[in-house]
Amino acid sequence: ANMFLGDTSRKFVQNGNLQMVVTSLIMFLSNLFGNNPALEQPLNSVMPKCQPLACVLLHIQALKVVTYHGAFGGESLKPLQIWTPCKKAKALVRSRPKQLHQFRKLTRRAGAKYSGNKGALKASQAYSAQFGAAVAAVFHMGR
């Protein structure tokens, strides 16, 4: 009903929406000046569906690359979506790893409710050297 903007009466939601608007501006200007902007979000994030970001991604002809941090030696599976006009970013696509037991869980389940595992979520913010090298290699190749 409100275009994925959440409960806009809450301050943290307002701040998140403002960050999305700033990201939209940065992505647009970066592309305008010939750079290869990229936005990484968890796969379940609705941020790329929000306006004005959705319009910017369409305008810069960004493609959505789905990959898994766990496929790059990460401690958690962490499904990711990466939005970029850099067509060579398709090289980052990885299938979902099959050995799920080897990854650190980012959520806990208590009955029908899910909750984030704060320590694991904080640790998952850091990317593996393997993932960083793969991203750097793609963007070094250019559009």
N, C-alpha and C positions, 0 to 999 in steps of 0.2 A: 504494500500500500504506500510506503514512503520511499520507494526506490533503493532499498537495502541500507538505509541510513540509520536504522536502529532507533532506540528510544532517545530522541534528541533533547529530552528534558534533562538528561543526565550529563554532567560535565565531562566525564571521561569519554562519552560517545561524541560529544561536540568536539573535543580535542582530536579524537581519531578521525572524524570527518574533515576537520581542518587539515590534518596531516595528509589526507587523501587529496585534497584540493591542491596543496603545495606540491605533492608528488606529481599531480597532473601537469602543473605549470613547469616543473623541472623536466619532465619527460618531453613535453612539447618543445620547450626552448632548446633542450639538448639535441633533439632530432633536427630542429630548424637550423642549428649551427653545424650539422653534418656529423654529429656523434651517434653512437649506438647506445641509447639508454636501455636499461633493463630493470624490470621490477620483479622481485622474487617475493612470493607469498606462499603460505601453506596452501595446499591443494583445496582445502575446504573454505578458503577465504572468499568473501563476496566483494571485496574491495574493487576488483576489476569490473564489476557490474555497476558500480556507483557512477553517477554523473558528477563532475565532468570527466572523470578518468576513462569511462567507457568510450566516450567520444574521442578522446585523445588517442587511445589505443587503436581505434578504428582509423582515425586520420593518419596516424604514422604507420599504418599497416603492420601493426605488431602481431606476431604469431605467438600462440600459447604453447610452450614447451612443458611437458609433464615429465618429471624425473623423481628420483628417490635419493635422498642423501645417503641412505644405507648402502646404495649401490656404489658409492664413492668412498667406502670405508668409514662412514659415520657411525656413531654409537647407537643412533635411533634410526628407524625406518624413514621418518619424516618425508612424506610425500610433498612435493613442491610444484608450483606453477611458476614459470618464468615467462614474462611478457617482454618482447623486444622486436624491433624491426630487423634485427640481424638474422638473416635466413640461415646462416651457418650455425646458429644456436641449436638447430635440430640435432647436432652432434652430441648434445647433452642428454638426449632422451635415453632413459634406461627403463627396463622392465622392472616391475615390483619384485624385489628379492624374495625367494621362496623360503629360505630358512629364517622365519620370523622369530623363533625363540632366541636367536643370537642378539636381537636388538633390545635396547633399553626402552621400556614402556613410558610413554609421555602422559598417559591418562590412567585413571583408576575407575573402576566401576563398583558402585554400591547399589545393588538392586537395579532399578531402572534409570538411575542417575549416573552421569559421568562427571568426573572432576579431573582437573589437570594435576599432574604430579609436579609440583613447583620446582623441585630440585632438578628433575630430568628436563623440564621445559627450559629452565635457565641454561643448563648444560648444552641443550640442542641449539642454542643461539650461535655457538661457535662451529664453524664449518671445518671439515677435514682438509688437510693439505691437498689430498687427491682431488677433492671437489674444486678447491681454489685454483689448482693448476689446470683443470679441465675448462673452467670458466675463462681463465686468462688466455688459454690457447685459442678458444673460440673467438674471443673478442680481439685477439691479436691478428687473427685472420681477416677481420673486417666484415663488411656487409656481404 
